Amino acid sequence: MSLFPNQTQTQTLASVPSSRGLGFYDIKLGRDDVFYCSCPGWMHSKKRPKMCRHLASWVVGNLGEVFDLMEQRHGKDKGDKRSDALVNSANGYDGKRK
Ligand SMILES: [Zn+2]
């Protein structure tokens, strides 16, 4: 998909069911270190980093993996900072919004 310009280096982390049962959304980590979700909510998110209910839920449930991935890419200090920013965004996400 053209949503992911660096797809060759993109890691797919999870596939989560849509809340309406109409299929699945993919949670991915791009080569650009952005955590993507393929849903429209993520695409239109004004948060930085971008966030949606699926990504927020995945991040909160997989904190260890988030930190591991960022540490692998950036080392402990930088990686942890990036992870913290993502986790803060996930924790602040209002899951009631669609
Ligand atoms: Zn989503």
Residues whose N, C-alpha, C, O or C-beta is under 5 A from the ligand:
A	BS01	ZN	Y25 C37 C39 W42 C52 R53 H54 L55
